[in-house]
């Protein structure tokens, strides 16, 4: 066995040192055997000795090392503190930056120490995130659906009613159907079934009960009533509380107070901030106003984006502005056509047979009252 091994080693050395001899030796293979292989010209092989073969375990070790180096270079920086570099483990919890999603910190001290280095990148990323949120189309308007028929509520405030007992906004179709059903009974709320108030004083008492339990819709409605009476400071307080609870209408009303300086000092920055919050919450009029603000500032592209989104919520004035922008060379014909279709779809979505019946009933009732006068 040792002789065979020595002979094999000697033969390999001869092949490495003398390619010509290796070629001749290869030609000695029987024709049958040689036909099963592809002929290779060994004279083109290098004459220098090859590197020593590595053992499989060594190759695996080198491969693991390369993989580890690659993982270290592409490691997720969010898994460690951006300031001190400490990794997130069981006893170390990292918190994201307050304004962006680029970095995390293990403590307030690290956040403060890293503030100067992160300031510019944070500001840029925060603006990007804000725009992503602002220009994402909401699923529906801030009014949502009627809780009875589950059909989107119309933007026309004359076609729905807020109930003082539960602060639910009911469409005229459901309210009219409820009146017909309870014609011989005492009228009750279509939603919570509580008997309807018979006087304004009773209605206000019920609304105040909703305000006391921090119902944002009731607080906004109460703020509007105070605004009409000229109690701007009281209205501002109620709008602020309701806005803190996420009410889009409250944000919209606060923007108006800051715009005209009623109950507060005029503040353009706060006005825009509240308009943006209202638009994010699905208020089409707030987004319409944001579009005008961007247009006046020369940001026509953003203005058109705002009007496209508000038009898709059924806002009529946005369609007029998009037509105006198109005539001015801003926006494409395809965008305008798509906005028109989306607007019509939003308007059609608020229609139903029982709402049309109610509208016809109230229209005939108004006509009869006019004739009596």
C-alpha positions in Angstrom: 0.0 0.0 0.0 2.9 2.3 0.8 4.5 1.5 -2.5 1.3 2.3 -4.4 1.0 5.6 -2.5 4.6 6.5 -3.3 4.1 5.6 -6.9 0.9 7.8 -7.1 2.7 10.7 -5.5 5.6 10.3 -8.0 3.2 10.2 -10.9 1.4 13.3 -9.7 4.7 15.2 -9.5 5.6 14.1 -13.0 2.2 15.4 -14.3 2.7 18.7 -12.6 6.3 19.2 -13.7 5.9 17.8 -17.2 2.6 18.7 -19.0 3.7 17.0 -22.2 4.2 13.7 -20.5 0.8 14.0 -18.8 -0.8 14.6 -22.2 0.8 11.5 -23.7 -0.2 9.4 -20.6 -3.7 10.6 -21.1 -3.8 9.4 -24.7 -3.0 5.9 -23.5 -6.6 5.5 -22.1 -8.5 2.9 -24.1 -10.8 4.2 -26.8 -13.9 2.9 -25.0 -13.0 4.7 -21.8 -11.7 7.8 -23.5 -15.0 8.2 -25.5 -16.8 8.8 -22.2 -14.7 11.9 -21.4 -14.2 15.3 -23.1 -10.8 15.7 -24.5 -8.8 18.5 -22.7 -5.6 19.9 -24.0 -3.3 19.8 -20.9 -0.6 21.8 -22.7 -2.6 25.0 -21.8 -2.4 24.3 -18.1 0.0 26.4 -16.0 3.3 24.7 -15.2 3.6 26.1 -11.7 2.6 23.9 -8.8 -1.0 24.5 -7.4 -1.8 25.6 -3.9 -1.9 23.0 -1.2 -5.4 21.5 -0.9 -7.4 22.7 2.1 -9.3 20.3 4.3 -13.1 20.5 4.3 -13.1 21.7 7.9 -10.8 24.5 7.1 -13.1 25.6 4.2 -16.1 25.6 6.4 -14.2 27.7 9.0 -13.3 30.3 6.4 -16.8 30.4 5.0 -18.3 31.0 8.5 -15.8 33.8 9.0 -16.7 35.5 5.8 -20.4 35.2 6.6 -19.8 36.7 10.0 -17.8 39.6 8.6 -20.7 40.3 6.1 -23.2 40.2 8.9 -21.2 42.6 10.9 -20.9 45.1 8.0 -24.7 44.9 7.3 -25.9 44.8 10.8 -29.1 46.7 11.6 -28.1 49.9 13.4 -31.6 50.1 14.9 -30.6 47.1 17.2 -28.1 49.2 19.0 -27.9 52.6 20.7 -26.9 55.2 18.1 -24.9 57.1 20.8 -23.0 54.5 22.9 -23.5 51.5 20.7 -24.9 49.2 23.3 -27.0 46.4 21.9 -30.6 45.7 22.7 -30.8 42.8 25.1 -33.2 41.6 27.8 -32.2 44.2 30.3 -31.6 47.0 27.8 -34.6 48.4 26.0 -34.1 50.9 23.1 -36.5 53.7 22.3 -36.9 55.3 18.8 -36.1 58.9 18.2 -39.2 61.0 19.0 -39.3 62.5 15.5 -38.0 59.9 13.1 -37.4 56.1 12.8 -33.7 56.2 11.9 -32.1 55.6 15.2 -32.8 54.3 18.7 -31.3 55.2 22.1 -30.9 53.4 25.4 -31.4 56.4 27.6 -32.3 60.1 27.5 -28.7 61.0 28.1 -27.6 59.2 25.0 -30.3 60.9 23.0 -29.1 64.3 24.3 -25.5 63.5 23.5 -26.3 62.3 20.0 -28.7 65.2 19.2 -26.1 67.4 17.4 -25.0 64.6 15.1 -28.5 63.4 14.4 -30.3 66.8 14.0 -30.1 67.3 10.3 -30.9 63.7 9.3 -33.7 63.6 11.8 -35.2 66.8 10.5 -35.1 65.5 6.9 -36.6 62.1 7.8 -39.3 63.7 10.0 -40.4 65.8 7.1 -40.5 62.7 4.8 -42.6 60.8 7.3 -44.9 63.8 7.8 -45.5 64.0 4.0 -46.1 60.3 3.8 -48.8 60.6 6.5 -50.3 63.8 5.1 -50.6 62.7 1.5 -51.9 59.2 2.2 -55.6 59.1 1.2 -57.9 58.3 4.2 -60.3 55.5 4.0 -63.3 57.8 4.4 -64.2 61.3 5.5 -64.1 62.3 9.2 -67.8 61.7 9.4 -67.5 58.0 8.6 -70.7 55.9 8.1 -74.1 56.2 9.5 -74.2 53.7 12.5 -77.6 52.4 11.4 -77.4 51.8 7.6 -73.6 51.7 7.5 -73.6 53.9 4.4 -71.1 56.8 4.2 -72.5 60.0 5.5 -72.9 63.0 3.2 -70.7 66.0 3.6 -73.8 68.1 3.5 -74.7 68.8 7.2 -78.3 69.3 6.2 -78.6 65.6 5.4 -77.8 64.2 8.9 -78.4 64.9 12.6 -76.2 64.5 15.7 -78.2 63.0 18.5 -77.7 64.8 21.9 -78.2 61.6 23.9 -75.3 59.5 22.3 -73.5 62.0 20.0 -74.1 59.7 17.0 -74.6 61.2 13.6 -77.6 59.6 11.9 -78.4 60.1 8.3 -81.8 61.6 7.4 -82.9 58.3 5.7 -82.6 56.4 9.0 -84.1 59.2 11.0 -87.1 59.4 8.7 -87.5 55.6 8.7 -87.5 55.6 12.5 -90.2 58.3 12.6 -92.4 56.3 10.3 -91.9 53.1 12.4 -92.7 54.9 15.6 -95.5 57.1 14.3 -97.9 55.9 17.0 -95.2 55.8 19.7 -93.0 58.2 21.6 -90.0 59.0 19.3 -86.7 57.6 20.4 -83.1 57.8 19.2 -82.6 55.4 16.2 -79.3 54.3 17.7 -79.4 54.1 21.6 -83.3 54.0 21.7 -83.5 56.7 24.4 -86.5 58.9 24.2 -85.9 62.1 22.3 -85.8 65.4 24.3 -88.9 67.6 24.0 -87.2 70.9 24.8 -83.9 72.6 24.0 -83.0 72.7 27.7 -83.3 69.0 27.9 -81.2 68.5 24.8 -78.4 70.7 26.2 -78.4 68.8 29.5 -77.9 65.6 27.6 -75.1 67.0 25.6 -73.4 68.3 28.7 -73.5 64.8 30.1 -71.6 63.6 27.0 -69.1 66.5 27.4 -68.5 65.5 31.1 -67.4 62.0 30.0 -65.0 63.5 27.4 -67.0 62.6 24.3 -65.0 64.5 21.6 -67.9 64.8 19.2 -70.1 66.4 22.0 -67.3 68.7 23.1 -66.8 69.9 19.5 -70.5 70.5 19.1 -70.7 72.4 22.4 -67.7 74.5 21.3 -69.5 75.4 18.0 -72.5 76.5 20.0 -70.3 78.7 22.2 -68.5 80.1 19.1 -71.8 81.1 17.6 -72.6 82.9 20.8 -69.3 84.8 20.7 -67.7 82.9 23.6 -64.5 82.3 21.7 -62.3 81.5 24.7 -64.8 78.8 25.9 -65.0 77.5 22.4 -61.2 77.3 22.1 -61.0 75.3 25.4 -63.5 72.8 24.2 -62.0 72.5 20.7 -58.5 72.0 22.3 -59.7 69.2 24.5 -61.6 67.5 21.7 -58.6 67.8 19.3 -56.4 66.1 22.0 -58.9 63.2 21.8 -58.4 63.0 18.0 -61.5 64.8 16.7 -60.8 66.1 13.1 -63.5 68.7 13.3 -62.0 70.2 16.4 -58.7 70.6 14.7 -60.4 72.3 11.8 -62.2 74.8 14.1 -58.9 75.5 16.0 -57.3 76.3 12.6 -60.0 78.9 12.0 -59.5 80.4 15.5 -55.8 80.8 14.9 -56.4 82.2 11.4 -58.7 85.0 12.5 -57.4 85.5 16.0 -60.6 84.7 17.8 -60.0 83.8 21.4 -56.3 83.4 20.6 -53.5 85.4 18.9 -53.2 84.9 15.1 -50.6 82.1 14.5 -50.1 80.9 10.9 -47.9 78.0 11.9 -50.5 76.6 14.4 -53.2 77.2 11.8 -51.4 75.0 9.3 -50.6 72.4 11.9 -54.2 72.0 12.9 -55.3 72.0 9.2 -52.9 69.2 8.6 -54.1 67.2 11.6 -57.7 67.7 10.4 -56.8 66.6 6.9 -55.0 63.5 8.2 -58.2 62.7 10.1 -60.3 62.9 6.9 -61.6 66.4 6.9 -61.9 67.4 3.2 -62.4 71.2 3.8 -59.2 71.3 5.8 -57.4 69.6 3.0 -59.0 72.0 0.5 -57.6 74.9 2.5 -54.2 73.3 2.7 -54.2 73.1 -1.1 -54.9 76.9 -1.4 -52.1 77.6 1.1 -49.6 75.5 -1.0 -50.8 77.1 -4.2 -50.3 80.6 -2.8 -46.8 79.6 -1.7 -45.9 78.4 -5.1 -46.1 74.6 -4.3 -48.5 73.9 -7.0 -47.7 70.2 -7.1 -48.6 69.7 -3.5 -51.7 71.8 -3.9 -52.9 69.6 -6.7 -52.3 66.5 -4.6 -54.4 67.9 -1.8 -57.3 68.8 -4.1 -57.2 65.3 -5.7 -57.5 63.7 -2.3 -60.3 66.0 -1.1 -62.1 65.5 -4.4 -62.0 61.8 -3.8 -63.9 62.4 -0.5 -66.7 64.2 -2.4 -65.6 67.8 -1.8 -67.1 69.9 -4.7 -64.8 72.9 -4.5 -61.7 70.8 -5.0 -63.0 69.7 -8.5 -63.3 73.4 -9.5 -59.8 74.1 -8.3 -58.4 71.1 -10.2 -60.1 72.4 -13.3 -58.5 75.8 -12.7 -55.1 74.3 -12.1 -55.4 72.2 -15.3 -56.1 75.4 -17.3 -53.0 76.9 -15.7 -50.9 74.0 -16.9 -50.7 72.3 -13.5 -51.7 68.7 -13.3 -52.3 66.2 -16.1 -55.5 65.5 -18.0 -55.5 61.9 -16.6 -55.3 63.1 -13.0 -58.2 65.4 -13.6 -60.3 62.6 -15.2 -59.4 60.3 -12.3 -60.4 62.9 -9.8 -63.7 63.5 -11.5 -64.5 59.7 -11.4 -63.4 59.4 -7.7 -65.5 62.4 -6.8 -68.6 61.0 -8.4 -68.0 57.6 -6.8 -67.8 59.3 -3.4 -71.0 61.2 -3.9 -72.8 58.1 -5.3 -71.7 56.1 -2.2 -73.7 58.3 0.1 -76.9 57.7 -1.8 -79.6 55.1 -1.0 -83.3 54.6 -1.7 -84.4 55.5 1.9 -82.2 58.6 1.9 -83.8 59.7 -1.4 -87.2 59.1 0.1 -86.4 61.2 3.1 -85.0 64.0 1.0 -88.2 64.0 -1.1 -90.3 64.1 2.0 -88.4 67.0 3.6 -88.4 68.9 0.3 -92.2 68.6 0.0 -92.6 69.6 3.6 -90.4 72.8 3.1 -92.5 73.6 0.0 -95.7 73.3 1.9 -94.4 75.5 4.7 -93.4 78.1 2.1 -96.8 78.1 0.5 -98.4 78.6 3.9 -96.3 81.6 4.6 
